[in-house]
Amino acid sequence: MKIQVTDREGGEHEVEATKGWRVMEIIREAGLPITAECGGACACATCHVYVDPDWWNKLDPRGEEENDMLDLAFEVQENSRLSCQILFDESLDGLKVTLAPE
């Protein structure tokens, strides 16, 4: 299984994805530049990504805690998510995300 990640310079990366991992962990394990300061505790917004519109409706909705953290993020868009809050499974094979500005 894989996800497609576009980095902040527009480079595209296809990375191996593991069921049960958070998308943030998958991106970090691939060596891409995602800060994820809180380690996935939804206590910061440094794993902010933009989800490709074709995938938006396949994700569980944002929770209140995630919405609160996104209020602190830069350049939030309608398709903004914290990648630590997206749990990867088979239904997300091929997911496309773009790293948001730091």
Summary of the structure (lengths in Angstrom):
residues: 102
radius of gyration: 12.0
end to end distance: 27.3
largest distance: 31.8
contacts: 306
relative contact order: 0.31
helix: 24%
strand: 23%
